[in-house]
């Protein structure tokens, strides 16, 4: 079956202070996801599923339908905080979504083909989409699940406006993922990329070519069953330990499947530079970058219109 796209757009953008998924950054009102979808379409993708919340539905659909909605098959899936397994209730005061693992599992029983997963508020560049489409077109589970991930060089994924969170990847000699270690504070200090250790006092150097995950994965539908089956176990821990902000992370479950020898995850490197609006101060840089890409001919000035 032809690969599909699953785009996570239900995040609140707390550090940004607004609905950054639909904040215009192109000359004709384009948002970041417009450029990703343009790259995805020319890579071969034709079906896209958006994970959103009902509270942003009208505004989000307005942006999508005036652009990519006329060029790809668009579907909407809703991630709500009260979509929990039987026997669980939302902790009082909880409004935050349950994380990337919960978002992706919302597609269970909906997506039947291999699919790519990405964030709505990140610009990934065209190379990764072509690589993903080609891989997923031949992906097939055997005795293990056949997954993949686009690996970015950390130097291409940081901002000078503050720290970022990245999954630092370790691979084997065959380019398969061994482990993802989440580093929540990565930034450049005096010209050196570093991350803050768990003790929150020790800065550790990180080589600029270190491969990191940007949540740009490729899966077969088997991941949806695994996420759904493991969620109650993790949810119980979240509600006990961090009921307001705890999350069910997709990379964590991917790591478990690797450790259990139930899945292989081929790391597919890209040299493209990531752009994103983690902080409001990032927006001018992203606007400038897109303008340069338009001037170089990578994108037309009027993307869809």
N, C-alpha and C positions, 0 to 999 in steps of 0.2 A: 504494500500500500504506500501511496505517496506520503512522504513526511509532512507533518503539520508543525505549526508554531504554537506554543503556549506562553503567553506574556503576563507576568505578574505585575498588576497595576493597582493593587488594593492597599499598598503601604501608605502610611500617613505623612511621611516626609517631615518628621518632627524637627530634625536639625535644620531643615530648610525653612520651615515656618509657613508652608503653604502647599497647595496641590501642585507639586512640581511636575507631575506626569503630563499636565496639559498647559504648562507655562511656555508661551511661544519663544523660539530661539532662531527661527528662520526668517528670511526677508518677507515672506507672505503668510506669516502666522504659523509656520510649521513648528511642531514640537519635536522633541528628541526622537520619540518613537516613530515619527514619520520617516526619518532618515534610516532607521533600522529596518522598517518595513519595506522601504524602497530597495535596500540592499537584499533583503530576504526574497522579495519578489523576483529580482533579476537572478538570484541564485537558484530559483526553481520552486520555492514555496508558494502555495496558493490558498491554503486554509490557515486562518489565524484565530486562536481562542484567547480572549482577554479575561483574566481573573480580576474582577472589580468588586466594589462594595455598592450596595443600593444607593447610599447617600451621595455618591459621585456619578451615578448612572447617567443622568441627563446631560451634565456638562461633558462627561467623557465621550458619550456617544455622539454628541454634536461635533466634537473635534474629529473623531474617527470617521464618521459617515461623510463628512465633507471632503475627505481625502482618500485614504486607503480603502474606505468602504465601497468605493466605486471601482476598485481594481483587484481586490481579493475577496475571498469568502470569509466574512467576519462573523464570529460567534461570541457570545458573552456567557461567562460562568461567574457565579457570585460567591465570594468568600465573606461570610458573616461570622461575627464572634460567637454567635449562639449555635453554629453548626457543629455540634459535638456528638460524640457517641452516646448511646443510651446509657443512662445512669449518671451522667455528668451535667453540672449546671455551671453557668458563667459566674465566676466570683463577683461579688458585689463591687461595683465601681470599675470593672474591667471594660475598656473600650478598645484596647490595642488588638489588632489581628494576631492570630496565633503563630505566624511565621511562615517561612517559605515552604516547609514540608506540608503544612496544613493547606496552603494555597494550591500547591500542585495536586494534592489528593482530591481536591474539589472536582477534578476532571475525570475521576473514576467513573466508569460506565458511559463516558461521553466520547473520549478520544480512544480510537481503536488502532491507530497507526503509530509507528515510531514518531517521536516528536522532539523538538528542541524547546528548551526552557530558557527564558531570559527576563531581565528586568525592564520595565517600561521607561525607567528614568536613566538608563545608561546608553551611551553611544558606543558601539562595539567595532565599527568599521566593516567593510564588505568582505574581507578575507574569511572571517570566521563563519559567516553564513554559507558561503560556498562550500567550505570544508565540512560543515555540519550536514548540509543537504546531501553531499556526496556520500558521507559515511552512513547516514541514516537510511539512505536509499537501499543499502545492502545489509543493514543491521538485522540480526536474527539471533534470538536466544537459542542456545543449545543446552548443554548441561549447566552452563552458567549464563547469566544475563549479559547482554552485549550493549554496554553503555559507552559514552564518550564525553569529553569535556574540552572546551577550548581553553588553552592555557596562555595567559598574558604575562609578559615580562613586567615585574613590579614597577620598574621605572616608567612604564607607559600607563600606569593606573593611579598615579598620585596627584594630589592637588597641593598648591602652595598656600591654600586658605585655611588649612587645618589638617587634623589627622583623619585617616580612613581605616575602615575594617576590610581585611582581605583574608582569604583562605590560602595560606602558604602550602604549596604542594610538594610532596616527595614522590618520585617516580622510580620504577625499576629500570633495568637495562633495556627492556622492550618498550619503554614509553608508557607503561601502564601505571595508573595511580596507585600508590601505596597508602598514602595518608594525606588528609587535609587538616592543617592546624590553624584554627581561627585566631587571627591576631587583630585585636580590636582597635589598636592605636599604632598606625604606621605613618611616619612622616619624615620629612627631610630636615635634619639638624646639621647646620654648618656644612652643607653640601653632601652629607652622608645619609642614605636612607637607613632608617632604624625603626625597630618596633619596641614597644614598652612591655617588659616582662610582666607576668602575672602579679609580681610583688608591687607593681606600679611605681617602682623607684629605679629600676635598672633598664637602661637603653641598650639594645643589642643591634649590631650592624647587620644589614641585610643586603646581599649583593644585588646590584641593579637588574641583573638578568634572572633573578629568582622567579620561578613560575608561580603565579597565583591564580586562583579561581575568581571569576567575576559572575558566578551563577549562570554561566552559559553552558548548559549541559545538553546532551542528547540521550534520550531514553527509548526503550521499548515500553509498551504498556504495562509490563510486569512491575515497574516501579510504583504504579498506582495502587496495586494490591498490597505491596510491601509497606507503603506509607500508611495506608488505611489500617493494616493489621497492627502496626507498631505504635500508632498514635495513642490509644488508650493507656498503654504502659507509660509513655512519656508524659502524657497529659496529667496523670495522677501525680507525678513528681513535680511538674510545673505548678499545679494548684497548691501543692504542699509547700514548696520552697520559694516560689516567686509568682504569686497569683496575679499580680497586676501587669508584669512586664515579661515573664518567661515566654520563650518561643520554642516552637518545634522546627528545627532547622533541617532543611533538605541535605546539606553536605554531611551532617551527622549520620543520617540514615544511609547515605551512599557509603560512608566510611564503614559502617557496620556490615553492610553487604560485602564489601571487599574483605574485611576481617574474617567473615564467615565463609569466604570462598564461594559466595553465591553470585558474584558479579565481577566482571573486569571492566575497567573504565580507561579507555585509551585517551591519553592526553594529546590533543592536537594543537601544536603551537601556532600562534599568530604573531606577526610583527606589527599589527595595527595598534594605534594609540587609542586608549579609552578616553572618553569625555563624559562627564556627568555633573549634575548640579547637586552636590552634597550640601553645599552652603549657598546662601543667596549671593555671596561674593563671587561664586564660580560662574554665574550666568554670563557676564561680559566676555569671559574667556571662551566659553562655549559658542556664543554668538560670533565671536571673531574667528574661531576655528571653522565653523560651518561656512562663513563667508569666504575664507581661504579655499575651502574644498570646492565651493561653487565656482570661484574664479579659476581654479585649476582644471575644471571640467569634470570633476568626479560626480557632481550632482547638477541638474538643471536649476536655474534660479527659481522657476515655478515648478515645484516638485510634482504636484498632482493637478494643478489647475490650468 
